[in-house]
Structure formats: structure tokens, C-alpha cells
Amino acid sequence: MAKTKTATDTIDVPIENKLKFLYELQLIDSKIDEIIRLRGELPLEVQDLEDEIGGLETRVKNYQSEVREMESMVLKKKNDIETSKALIKKYGEQQKNVRNNREFDSLSKEIEFQTLEIELSEKKIKEFSFQAKEKKRLVDETTNTLNDKKIALETKQKELKEITNETQREEDDLRKSSEAYKDKIEPRLYSAYQRIRANARNGLAVVSVRRDACGGCFNRIPPQRQVDIKLSKKIIVCEYCGRILIDADAMADNDAK
């Protein structure tokens, strides 16, 4: 039974082949990066709009709750007014049957107190009504903003879906191909590649020498070092940016063979 080849078996693979694998992996990962760039900021914009809509919906609910509370307070004060009116009428009737001035004055004070209560309740009704009106205005204003955001979200989601549908199959195939290189490249080298890629602004961990300079940071490469890179007998990294340096022409020639 044949033994399945694993990444640990690639340690004895010639350096030239290791560099070739890294070069091919970089080409695949760069294509994936290009697909992601094609989507641009759309995923983030969609997420931001979803978060904003959630916040606006919560705000509308809070405003509506405050409106109901204000309207409830208005109703309560109206009931208080009716209660005070009933008491005034009651005390007025009682005044007709008092036995002395003391009782009359006591009832007069009660009537005066209830009259003040009515005035205070009417003042509160105006305040609560005004606050309810303001909250309703904010509900309408926020609801309009919410509806605009929902329309914008729908547009962004549609745009993102169209772009994703166009590229998803290609991206899935590329990711499978990228994942397959875990079995071709020894773990230590693969980890180094991923680390360099994560720290590189453009996602390039493997770059070629162009016009005597590093294809990643564009710093000049000494002539002897360029010779070593072209020979592909050892893994050489840029002393400035840490990227792995290869001779792309040599890699292409190997592919042609």
C-alpha cells in the first residue's frame, strides 16, 4: 500500500522546487486577494449599515415608548382634573350646609387647593403634550432616516451579492488550490510564508527582482545576491522587508519545461 505524502516529506525537496511551490502559491493567493479587492469596502459598508439600522430601530422604539408614557401622563392629569372638579362641586354643596364660618373657611381652602391642582394639572398636560409632540416628530424624522438606510442597505446587499455570485466559484476553487499547498510545502516554510503575507501591506510574501530591486519594497539588491537568487539554490529574503526573493523568469522557464 502506497504511503500518502505529507508536508513533512517535502523537507528533502530541492530548494528550487520549494521556491517554485512558494511562487505558485503566491500567484494563487494574489488572485484571491484581487477578488477580495474587487468587493472593495462593500462588506464593511453593509455591516455598518446593518449596525446603524439596528441602532435607529432601537431609537424609534424608545421614542415610541416615551410618547406612550407622555400620553399616559396626559390622560392621568385629565383624570386628576375631573377628580378635582368633582371635589370642588362636592365641597361647594357642603358649604351650603355648614354650621359656622370655620367649616365654611375649611371647605373654601379645600376648593382653593383643588383649583390649584387643576391649574397644575393643566400646566402638566401642556408640558407632556409638547414633549409627546416632540417625540413624535423625532419618531417621524428617525423613521425617515431609517427607511433611507434600509434602501441603501438593500442596494449595497444587492451589489455585493452580484459581485460575490460572479466570483464565488472562482474564489472557492482558488482557496482549495491554495490549501493543497500545505501538503507540498514543509510546515516551517509554509508558516513563514503566511506570517510574511500577513505583515505585508499588499499580501506579497514572495516577490521577484525587478530592475535590480526587491519587487516588494523596491530597495536595491546587490549584484552577487541577484546571482544567488537566479540560481535558486537557497531561500533568500530581502534584508529590508523580509520577503522571499525569487527569479520569476526562472520559475516561468521551469513551468515551460
HELIX and SHEET records of a PDB file:
HELIX    1   1 ALA A    7  ASP A   12  5                                   6    
HELIX    2   2 ILE A   15  ARG A   39  1                                  25    
HELIX    3   3 LEU A   42  GLN A   95  1                                  54    
HELIX    4   4 ASN A  101  ALA A  180  1                                  80    
HELIX    5   5 TYR A  181  ASP A  183  5                                   3    
HELIX    6   6 PRO A  187  ASN A  199  1                                  13    
HELIX    7   7 PRO A  223  LEU A  231  1                                   9    
HELIX    8   8 ALA A  248  ALA A  256  1                                   9    
SHEET    1   A 4 ALA A 213  CYS A 214  0                                        
SHEET    2   A 4 VAL A 206  ARG A 210 -1                                        
SHEET    3   A 4 ILE A 244  ILE A 246  1                                        
SHEET    4   A 4 ILE A 236  VAL A 237 -1                                        
END                                                                             
